[in-house]
Amino acid sequence: MANHPGFGVLLTRLLSNRRVDVAWLSSTSGIPETELRSVVSGMPPLASQLDDLASALGFHAADLYVIADVPGPEALTPRDPAAGSAIADLLRITMALPSDQRAHIHRLVDQLPLELKERPSAPPFMYDQQEAGFGAMLANLLCGNRNLHSLTAAAKTLALLTEGRVHLAASTISGIGRGRVPLTPDRVAGFATALGIPAGDLAAITGVALRESSRPDDPLAAEMARLLWNCRRLTTAQVGRVRDKAEALRVALRVADSRGQRIPDQEEAAEDA
């Protein structure tokens, strides 16, 4: 399907996939059932409704705005559109660290302050979902909402988090976003992994049936998808500092391994300091 079918159709597909109904969603979201039935019937959703629906459905609000093809508020947009390459490098390095050091990297990201940075004069490029349909939606979720405006960074991230099962060229991601490259079950599942969205939900929304023999969930990929999301509020310089810290941890780990030594975990190191 080339064109966006409307949020009501996508919401109905999602509810059907989860085997719940509008009455359940009304109770969970606090939105009156009559309003939800209007949305399901084709009424464009209000911003306040999307915020409440995101919380009820377990989606990031910014993602639900993209799925609904509704412009999101500036407060929900990534901080620095130039940070994508540094984010991809941070993910690659962090994935090679043991769990306690990965937890340290997560804490570093969470503790960084929101830096004031002048917004670019022109908003980052977004793919036209009315023109290109679900391919544009997935590209906007990954490249726009995860701050991977560098298509090379987006391609690296997809390959990393799917362990190479979805290895797309930057030009292929562009083709998907423009509706010129078809979505396949493997590609939808790969995007779901990188986005941290259940593959069944994304398949239901896009109308692309997954293969029957689906792979088990990958906890590390899910963890990295969370890190990817959390990095969207950081500037390029902040991501670079965290990346350098992760690289220092990785180098120390290699040195210790070569000498047969044990590296203390981050809690032990803090106590020694």
N, C-alpha and C positions, 0 to 999 in steps of 0.2 A: 504494500500500500504506500503510495507516494505521499499523500497529504496527511496532516495531523487529523485524526478522526474526532477530536474533541475530548476534553478531560472526562466528561461523563462516561463515555465509552471505556476509557482506560481505567477509571475508578471501578466500573462494573466488572471488568475483567479481573482486576486485582482482588476485589471482594470474592468473586467466584473462585479464584485460585485458592484463597484462604478459607473458603467454605464458611463465610460469614455474610451477613446481610446489612441492609441500610439501617435497620432498627438497632443492630449491635453497634454499628459505627456511630449512630446518633448518641447512644448511651455512653460510649467510650469517649467521644470527642466533645460532647456537650452541645453540639449543633442540633437545632431542632430537626426532626425527621422530615418535616415538610420542606425545609431548605435543602436538605441533602437530596431529596427526591427531585427537586427542581434542578440541582446540579447534574444528577444522573441523567435527567431528561434533556440536558443540553444547555442549561443556563451557565454562563461563564462563572467560575468560582471567584469569590471575593478574597482579597489578601488575608483577611482575618480568618476566613474559613480554611484556607490553605495552611495557615499556621496551626490551627487546631487539628486539622486532619493529619498533618505531619506528625504531631505528637502522638495521636491515637494510633497511627499506622506504623510508627517506628521509623519514619523517614527523616532525614535532615530537611528542614523547611526549605532551604535553598534548592534542594533536589526536587522537591515537589513543585516548586515554582517552574522549574525547567520542564518537568513532565507535563504540567498543565499548559506550558507555553505562555506563561504570564511573566512579564518583567518583574524581577525581584527587587526589593529595596536595596539601596546602596549599602546598608549595614551588613547585608548578607553576602556581598561580593568579596572575592579574595583580595588580599591587601596589595600585593605587588605582582602584576602580571609577568614580570621578568624573572620570577623566582623558579620557574619550572625546571630548568637544567640542574640547578643546585638541589632541588627536591629529589629528582630522580637519582642523583649521586648519593644523597643521604640515605635513600631507601636501599640502594645497592649495598652500601657499606654496613648499614644497620642490620640487614638480613644475615650478614656473616658473623654477627656477634652472639655470644651466649645470652641466655634469657635475662640474667641479672643486669648485664650491660645494656641490653636493649631497653630494659625498664628505666635505666638511668637516662638514656636518650629521650624516652617519652617524657620523663620528668623535666628535663631541660627545656623541651619544647613547650610544655604546659606552663612553665614558670616564666618564660620570656614575656616581657611587657608588650602591649600593643604600641608600636612606634607610629608616631604621626608621620605620614608620608603623603606628599602631594599626589593626588590622583592624576593619571594620564589625561591629556586634553581630549583624546578620543577613546571611547570604551573599546576593550579588546574585541576582536572579531568573534562573532557567534554565527553558527550555521542556521539557516532558515528552515525551521521545522515545518512550516506550511508548505514549503517547496520540496523539501527532501525527506520529510517524515521521520521515521524512527531512527534512521542512521544519524540524522542531525541531532536528535534528542540524545543519543548515546555519546556522540562526540562532544556535545555541549556539557553533558554531565562530567565527562572525564577531563576534557581540555579546559573548559570554562570554570566549572565549579571546583575542580581539583587543582586549578592554577597551573595546568600543564599546557599553556598556550604554545610552547615549543612542541611541534608535532613529533620531533625526534625524542624529546623527553617523554611524551605520551607513549610512543612506541616502546621505548626502553622500559617504562613502568609496566605496561601490559605484559611484556615478555618476562620481566622479573617476577611479578606476582603470580603468573600462571606457569612458572618454571619452564618457559619456552614453548608451551603448548599453543599459545597465541602469539606468533611472531609476525607482526605486521610492519610493513614499511611505513614511514611517515606519509608517503603519498597515498597509501591504501587507507589510512585513517582519514585523510582529507577526502578521499573518494567516498568513504562511508558517510562522512558528514555532509557531503553534497548530494547524497542519494545515488551516486554512480556505481558504487560497489555494494553488492547485496549483503544483507545480514545473514549469517549462517548460525546454526545452533552453537558451534564452537566459539564463534565470535561473540555471540550474546553472552554465553557462559563466561568467557574471558573478561568482557567488560564488567559483568556482575562481580567477579572476583576483585578486580581493581577498584570498583566503586564501593565494595562492602555492602552490596544489596543482594538479598537472596536471589539465586539464579531463577528459581521458580517465579518469583514476583516479576523480575525483568522480562522473562519469557512471556508471561501472561500479558504484561503491558504492551510489549512489542508484537505479540501474536506469532512469535517464532517458537515452534515446539522444540524442546531440548531432546537430545538423544536419550533413549531409555536407560542406558548404562551410564549414569552420571557418576563423576568422581566424588569421593568423600570430601567433606569440607577440610580445608587446609588452615589450621589455626595460625600459622605464621603469616600466611597471605592475609587473613582477616586482621591480624595485628598490624601489618604494614598498611592495609587500607585505612585503618584508624589513624595511623601516623600521617599518611598522605593527607587525610582530611584536616587534621590538626595543624598541619604546616601551612594551610591556606591563609592563615591570619598573619603570617610572618613576612618580613621583607627579605629580599635576596641576601642582604648582609647577615641577617639573623640566621637564616638557613645555612649560610656558609660557615658561620661560627659553630653551629651544631654539627655540621658535616665534618669540620676539622676535628672536633672533639671525638666523634665516632671513629674517624680514621686513626687518631692517636690511640684509641682503645684497641683497634684492630691490630695496629703495628705492635703494641705492647704484648698482645696475646700471641702473635707470631713469634716474637722474641722469646717469650716465656716458654712456648711450646718447644722451640729449638733447644732450649737449655734444660728442659724437663722440669720447669718450675711451675708453681701454681700462682695465678693472679688472684689477689683478694677481691671479693665482690665489692660493690660500691659502698655498701654499708660499713664493711670492715675498713675500707680505705678512709672513710670519713671519720671513723672512731680513732684511727691511728693519727690522723691529722690533728 
